[in-house]
Amino acid sequence: MNTNAQKAAHVTTRRLLDMKQNGEKISVLTAYDYTMARILDRAGVDVILVGDSASNVFSGHNTTLPITIEEMIYHAKAVVRGVQAETSRAMVVIDMPFMSYQLSGEEALRNAGKIMKEHECDAVKLEGGRVIAETIKRITDVGIPVMGHLGLMPQSIYKYGSYKVRAREEREAEQLLEDARIVEESGAFAVVLEKIPTDLAAQVTGMLTIPTIGIGAGVECDGQVLVINDILGLNREFHPRFVRRYADLNTIIENAARQYVQDVRERSFPSSEESY
Ligand code: KIV
């Protein structure tokens, strides 16, 4: 643990609201483990999302559906420990996995409580609008902050049948505007807008008091979120238009591993300086 890390003011739901009001943009990245969480907290990321994208990028599933609540809690514990080992500044939000909140308000509350009790995270994230309005209300009423998620909702991928941009048509756009209003009224402190047209995201952002966090939703959102593996270029094949790659770690790691294999084979590793 880095005991020398300077502790900073922890990002809260109130702070995010102030950031929106002051026109300060909110940065959000996903993380699934201790080491990455430490780096992201040190880098000044405002919110770390323990996304159920762990199902894809960590576990190798095709969708986010298979990940379990126990697996999410495992990732969340590691991330919270990472943030606590650094400046403790970043807010940590945990995705509630598929079928952990859809069956009933009571079960959703039990599972949200389980997530919050097992480690010191700050909030949970749920996908959906009017269908889960009562659930959002129930969870927030007992004091658990909820981040909403509208537009492309990966847990509903089998219903959509594709990962295409959502709400291009007027009817779906109107529904999304209504859902955004409902999510805010139900008590959410922020809402993710995934893969919707820039103009629509701007309209939602102007309409809501709570911050909007976009992914593939244009620059007008109050903040942006991306999957850490995507910005680091860890997956060579996956490079959608909304992802900006800040590094090509795939190549860097592969080259490093190749060099290591060669060094071992050639007996140039370990050297005498690397031995006892
Ligand atoms: O699971 C996830 O990583 C997410 C973000 C992409 C918003 O929900």
Residues whose N, C-alpha, C, O or C-beta is under 5 A from the ligand:
A	BS01	KIV	T30 G51 D52 S53 V192 V225
